[in-house]
Amino acid sequence: MSKTASLLFAVAAVVLMLATGVAISHNGWLAALFFILTFVVIGAGFIYRAKALKRK
């Protein structure tokens, strides 16, 4: 996995985690949505890494 892709997935996950934290105090459903999106982005990063390693 390239450094750029790693950085992109890490920053996206951290931004979604921060959004989840902020949304908890405002709207529970929105917090749940951000929580699920956070895990989707983290999972996509692992899938991308696995496919990149398989290509090598």
N, C-alpha and C positions, 0 to 999 in steps of 0.2 A: 504494500500500500504506500502510495506516495505521501510525502510530508504534507503537501497541500490538502489532500483528501482527508488525512488524519486530523489536521487542524480544522477543516470545515466541519467534520462530524463532531469534534470536541466542542467547538464554539456553538454549534447549533444545539447540542445537548445542554450545555450550560445555560444558554439563553432560554430554552424551554423550561429548565428547572427553576430559573429565576421567575419566569412568567407564572409557573405553578405556585410558587411561594406568594407572589403578589395576589394571584387570583383567589387563593384560599380565603383571604379576608373579605373579598368582594362577592364572589359567586362560586358556589360549590360545584355546579355543573361545568363551569368554565375551567375550574381547577382540575376536575376529573379529565376533561378533554386534553388539557396541557400535559397531564400526567401520562396519559396514554400515548400522546404524540412524542413525549420524551423517550419512552421505551421503544417506540417504532423507530425513531432516529438512531438510538443506540443499537438496536437489532439490525438495522440496515447497515450500520457501520461494520458490525461483525460479519454480516453476509458479504459485503463488499470485500473485506479483508480476506475471507476464505476463498472467494473466487479469484482474487488477485494472486494468492499463494498457489492456487491450483493451476493457474496459467503459467507460472514459472516452472 
